[in-house]
């Protein structure tokens, strides 16, 4: 999950440098959502292992 977030973040940076603001915005939103999902799953996994 984190890998896909980083990939979309890199796509957003490249698109922003090339001037594609719509694609950059969409890719950064996708990266942000995937990163939040990764954090939620990581916290759940952390608490699940301790119990």
Biopython code that builds the backbone (N, CA, C, O; Angstrom):
import numpy as np
from Bio.PDB.StructureBuilder import StructureBuilder

atoms = [
    (1, "UNK", "N", (0.832, -1.187, 0.000)),
    (1, "UNK", "CA", (0.000, 0.000, 0.000)),
    (1, "UNK", "C", (0.877, 1.251, 0.000)),
    (1, "UNK", "O", (0.614, 2.202, -0.735)),
    (2, "UNK", "N", (1.894, 1.240, 0.810)),
    (2, "UNK", "CA", (2.786, 2.402, 0.868)),
    (2, "UNK", "C", (3.520, 2.567, -0.457)),
    (2, "UNK", "O", (3.791, 3.690, -0.884)),
    (3, "UNK", "N", (3.837, 1.465, -1.101)),
    (3, "UNK", "CA", (4.519, 1.522, -2.396)),
    (3, "UNK", "C", (3.656, 2.272, -3.419)),
    (3, "UNK", "O", (4.161, 3.116, -4.159)),
    (4, "UNK", "N", (2.366, 1.965, -3.458)),
    (4, "UNK", "CA", (1.482, 2.634, -4.404)),
    (4, "UNK", "C", (1.334, 4.114, -4.072)),
    (4, "UNK", "O", (1.232, 4.941, -4.978)),
    (5, "UNK", "N", (1.319, 4.456, -2.801)),
    (5, "UNK", "CA", (1.247, 5.867, -2.409)),
    (5, "UNK", "C", (2.476, 6.620, -2.902)),
    (5, "UNK", "O", (2.356, 7.740, -3.399)),
    (6, "UNK", "N", (3.644, 6.025, -2.771)),
    (6, "UNK", "CA", (4.879, 6.666, -3.241)),
    (6, "UNK", "C", (4.873, 6.788, -4.761)),
    (6, "UNK", "O", (5.301, 7.808, -5.301)),
    (7, "UNK", "N", (4.394, 5.763, -5.451)),
    (7, "UNK", "CA", (4.333, 5.805, -6.912)),
    (7, "UNK", "C", (3.426, 6.941, -7.381)),
    (7, "UNK", "O", (3.796, 7.698, -8.278)),
    (8, "UNK", "N", (2.244, 7.065, -6.783)),
    (8, "UNK", "CA", (1.341, 8.139, -7.177)),
    (8, "UNK", "C", (1.899, 9.506, -6.805)),
    (8, "UNK", "O", (1.651, 10.484, -7.510)),
    (9, "UNK", "N", (2.648, 9.590, -5.712)),
    (9, "UNK", "CA", (3.277, 10.852, -5.343)),
    (9, "UNK", "C", (4.328, 11.256, -6.375)),
    (9, "UNK", "O", (4.421, 12.427, -6.743)),
    (10, "UNK", "N", (5.113, 10.298, -6.836)),
    (10, "UNK", "CA", (6.116, 10.584, -7.865)),
    (10, "UNK", "C", (5.435, 10.990, -9.175)),
    (10, "UNK", "O", (5.904, 11.899, -9.859)),
    (11, "UNK", "N", (4.347, 10.332, -9.520)),
    (11, "UNK", "CA", (3.588, 10.710, -10.717)),
    (11, "UNK", "C", (3.064, 12.133, -10.578)),
    (11, "UNK", "O", (3.085, 12.896, -11.543)),
    (12, "UNK", "N", (2.592, 12.497, -9.384)),
    (12, "UNK", "CA", (2.092, 13.844, -9.157)),
    (12, "UNK", "C", (3.202, 14.880, -9.309)),
    (12, "UNK", "O", (2.980, 15.943, -9.889)),
    (13, "UNK", "N", (4.376, 14.585, -8.799)),
    (13, "UNK", "CA", (5.501, 15.526, -8.916)),
    (13, "UNK", "C", (5.906, 15.695, -10.381)),
    (13, "UNK", "O", (6.120, 16.817, -10.840)),
    (14, "UNK", "N", (6.010, 14.591, -11.111)),
    (14, "UNK", "CA", (6.389, 14.669, -12.522)),
    (14, "UNK", "C", (5.334, 15.433, -13.321)),
    (14, "UNK", "O", (5.678, 16.263, -14.162)),
    (15, "UNK", "N", (4.063, 15.161, -13.068)),
    (15, "UNK", "CA", (2.995, 15.852, -13.781)),
    (15, "UNK", "C", (2.987, 17.340, -13.449)),
    (15, "UNK", "O", (2.729, 18.166, -14.325)),
    (16, "UNK", "N", (3.265, 17.690, -12.205)),
    (16, "UNK", "CA", (3.301, 19.099, -11.825)),
    (16, "UNK", "C", (4.455, 19.828, -12.502)),
    (16, "UNK", "O", (4.302, 20.972, -12.931)),
    (17, "UNK", "N", (5.599, 19.177, -12.600)),
    (17, "UNK", "CA", (6.758, 19.789, -13.263)),
    (17, "UNK", "C", (6.461, 19.996, -14.747)),
    (17, "UNK", "O", (6.872, 21.001, -15.327)),
    (18, "UNK", "N", (5.756, 19.061, -15.355)),
    (18, "UNK", "CA", (5.444, 19.167, -16.773)),
    (18, "UNK", "C", (4.241, 20.071, -17.043)),
    (18, "UNK", "O", (3.945, 20.363, -18.202)),
    (19, "UNK", "N", (3.548, 20.516, -16.008)),
    (19, "UNK", "CA", (2.447, 21.456, -16.187)),
    (19, "UNK", "C", (1.069, 20.843, -16.273)),
    (19, "UNK", "O", (0.107, 21.541, -16.595)),
    (20, "UNK", "N", (0.945, 19.575, -15.998)),
    (20, "UNK", "CA", (-0.360, 18.924, -16.014)),
    (20, "UNK", "C", (-0.984, 19.017, -14.622)),
    (20, "UNK", "O", (-0.889, 18.083, -13.825)),
    (21, "UNK", "N", (-1.617, 20.143, -14.341)),
    (21, "UNK", "CA", (-2.107, 20.384, -12.980)),
    (21, "UNK", "C", (-3.262, 19.458, -12.606)),
    (21, "UNK", "O", (-3.374, 19.054, -11.449)),
    (22, "UNK", "N", (-4.117, 19.118, -13.559)),
    (22, "UNK", "CA", (-5.245, 18.232, -13.253)),
    (22, "UNK", "C", (-4.784, 16.840, -12.877)),
    (22, "UNK", "O", (-5.260, 16.257, -11.903)),
    (23, "UNK", "N", (-3.856, 16.313, -13.653)),
    (23, "UNK", "CA", (-3.323, 14.981, -13.374)),
    (23, "UNK", "C", (-2.530, 14.990, -12.072)),
    (23, "UNK", "O", (-2.591, 14.040, -11.291)),
    (24, "UNK", "N", (-1.780, 16.082, -11.843)),
    (24, "UNK", "CA", (-0.989, 16.183, -10.612)),
    (24, "UNK", "C", (-1.900, 16.227, -9.387)),
    (24, "UNK", "O", (-1.611, 15.595, -8.371)),
    (25, "UNK", "N", (-2.981, 16.960, -9.481)),
    (25, "UNK", "CA", (-3.921, 17.040, -8.360)),
    (25, "UNK", "C", (-4.581, 15.708, -8.075)),
    (25, "UNK", "O", (-4.712, 15.302, -6.921)),
    (26, "UNK", "N", (-4.996, 15.031, -9.135)),
    (26, "UNK", "CA", (-5.642, 13.726, -8.957)),
    (26, "UNK", "C", (-4.665, 12.711, -8.377)),
    (26, "UNK", "O", (-5.019, 11.950, -7.476)),
    (27, "UNK", "N", (-3.446, 12.699, -8.886)),
    (27, "UNK", "CA", (-2.453, 11.741, -8.391)),
    (27, "UNK", "C", (-2.090, 12.028, -6.942)),
    (27, "UNK", "O", (-1.895, 11.100, -6.157)),
    (28, "UNK", "N", (-1.998, 13.306, -6.579)),
    (28, "UNK", "CA", (-1.670, 13.621, -5.189)),
    (28, "UNK", "C", (-2.821, 13.256, -4.253)),
    (28, "UNK", "O", (-2.584, 12.834, -3.121)),
    (29, "UNK", "N", (-4.056, 13.412, -4.708)),
    (29, "UNK", "CA", (-5.195, 12.991, -3.884)),
    (29, "UNK", "C", (-5.206, 11.476, -3.695)),
    (29, "UNK", "O", (-5.466, 10.989, -2.595)),
    (30, "UNK", "N", (-4.930, 10.744, -4.746)),
    (30, "UNK", "CA", (-4.876, 9.283, -4.643)),
    (30, "UNK", "C", (-3.749, 8.864, -3.704)),
    (30, "UNK", "O", (-3.923, 7.969, -2.877)),
    (31, "UNK", "N", (-2.584, 9.520, -3.837)),
    (31, "UNK", "CA", (-1.458, 9.199, -2.959)),
    (31, "UNK", "C", (-1.801, 9.474, -1.507)),
    (31, "UNK", "O", (-1.456, 8.686, -0.626)),
    (32, "UNK", "N", (-2.481, 10.591, -1.247)),
    (32, "UNK", "CA", (-2.861, 10.942, 0.124)),
    (32, "UNK", "C", (-3.840, 9.911, 0.698)),
    (32, "UNK", "O", (-3.694, 9.497, 1.848)),
    (33, "UNK", "N", (-4.822, 9.501, -0.082)),
    (33, "UNK", "CA", (-5.798, 8.506, 0.378)),
    (33, "UNK", "C", (-5.106, 7.173, 0.668)),
    (33, "UNK", "O", (-5.368, 6.550, 1.697)),
    (34, "UNK", "N", (-4.232, 6.738, -0.227)),
    (34, "UNK", "CA", (-3.529, 5.471, -0.003)),
    (34, "UNK", "C", (-2.628, 5.534, 1.217)),
    (34, "UNK", "O", (-2.494, 4.547, 1.940)),
    (35, "UNK", "N", (-2.001, 6.697, 1.456)),
    (35, "UNK", "CA", (-1.150, 6.844, 2.632)),
    (35, "UNK", "C", (-1.971, 6.773, 3.916)),
    (35, "UNK", "O", (-1.546, 6.152, 4.889)),
    (36, "UNK", "N", (-3.126, 7.396, 3.924)),
    (36, "UNK", "CA", (-3.990, 7.352, 5.112)),
    (36, "UNK", "C", (-4.482, 5.929, 5.355)),
    (36, "UNK", "O", (-4.519, 5.471, 6.497)),
    (37, "UNK", "N", (-4.860, 5.230, 4.289)),
    (37, "UNK", "CA", (-5.292, 3.834, 4.436)),
    (37, "UNK", "C", (-4.145, 2.987, 4.977)),
    (37, "UNK", "O", (-4.360, 2.127, 5.832)),
    (38, "UNK", "N", (-2.923, 3.224, 4.484)),
    (38, "UNK", "CA", (-1.760, 2.499, 4.992)),
    (38, "UNK", "C", (-1.573, 2.755, 6.487)),
    (38, "UNK", "O", (-1.334, 1.819, 7.250)),
    (39, "UNK", "N", (-1.682, 4.020, 6.910)),
    (39, "UNK", "CA", (-1.505, 4.323, 8.330)),
    (39, "UNK", "C", (-2.565, 3.645, 9.188)),
    (39, "UNK", "O", (-2.255, 3.113, 10.255)),
    (40, "UNK", "N", (-3.796, 3.660, 8.734)),
    (40, "UNK", "CA", (-4.874, 3.020, 9.495)),
    (40, "UNK", "C", (-4.624, 1.517, 9.613)),
    (40, "UNK", "O", (-4.760, 0.945, 10.695)),
    (41, "UNK", "N", (-4.260, 0.883, 8.505)),
    (41, "UNK", "CA", (-3.990, -0.560, 8.548)),
    (41, "UNK", "C", (-2.761, -0.884, 9.384)),
    (41, "UNK", "O", (-2.725, -1.921, 10.046)),
    (42, "UNK", "N", (-1.756, -0.018, 9.368)),
    (42, "UNK", "CA", (-0.561, -0.247, 10.180)),
    (42, "UNK", "C", (-0.888, -0.166, 11.659)),
    (42, "UNK", "O", (-0.404, -0.976, 12.449)),
    (43, "UNK", "N", (-1.703, 0.800, 12.039)),
    (43, "UNK", "CA", (-2.083, 0.936, 13.451)),
    (43, "UNK", "C", (-2.928, -0.248, 13.891)),
    (43, "UNK", "O", (-2.732, -0.778, 14.985)),
    (44, "UNK", "N", (-3.864, -0.666, 13.050)),
    (44, "UNK", "CA", (-4.686, -1.836, 13.383)),
    (44, "UNK", "C", (-3.814, -3.082, 13.535)),
    (44, "UNK", "O", (-4.004, -3.878, 14.454)),
    (45, "UNK", "N", (-2.868, -3.236, 12.632)),
    (45, "UNK", "CA", (-1.980, -4.390, 12.699)),
    (45, "UNK", "C", (-1.110, -4.346, 13.955)),
    (45, "UNK", "O", (-0.868, -5.375, 14.586)),
    (46, "UNK", "N", (-0.649, -3.167, 14.310)),
    (46, "UNK", "CA", (0.181, -3.018, 15.504)),
    (46, "UNK", "C", (-0.589, -3.407, 16.764)),
    (46, "UNK", "O", (-0.070, -4.130, 17.614)),
    (47, "UNK", "N", (-1.823, -2.930, 16.882)),
    (47, "UNK", "CA", (-2.618, -3.256, 18.059)),
    (47, "UNK", "C", (-3.055, -4.718, 18.063)),
    (47, "UNK", "O", (-3.211, -5.320, 19.126)),
    (48, "UNK", "N", (-3.249, -5.277, 16.901)),
    (48, "UNK", "CA", (-3.678, -6.662, 16.825)),
    (48, "UNK", "C", (-2.559, -7.612, 17.248)),
    (48, "UNK", "O", (-2.830, -8.645, 17.860)),
    (49, "UNK", "N", (-1.334, -7.284, 16.936)),
    (49, "UNK", "CA", (-0.195, -8.140, 17.311)),
    (49, "UNK", "C", (0.050, -8.125, 18.812)),
    (49, "UNK", "O", (0.487, -9.127, 19.378)),
    (50, "UNK", "N", (-0.229, -6.994, 19.466)),
    (50, "UNK", "CA", (0.032, -6.881, 20.901)),
    (50, "UNK", "C", (-0.987, -7.628, 21.737)),
    (50, "UNK", "O", (-0.680, -8.024, 22.861)),
    (51, "UNK", "N", (-2.172, -7.829, 21.232)),
    (51, "UNK", "CA", (-3.235, -8.462, 22.017)),
    (51, "UNK", "C", (-3.164, -9.946, 21.942)),
    (51, "UNK", "O", (-3.985, -10.635, 22.547)),
]
sb = StructureBuilder()
sb.init_structure("model")
sb.init_model(0)
sb.init_chain("A")
sb.init_seg("    ")
for serial, (resi, resn, name, xyz) in enumerate(atoms, 1):
    if name == "N":
        sb.init_residue(resn, " ", resi, " ")
    sb.init_atom(name, np.array(xyz, "f"), 0.0, 1.0, " ", f" {name:<3s}", serial, name[0])
structure = sb.get_structure()
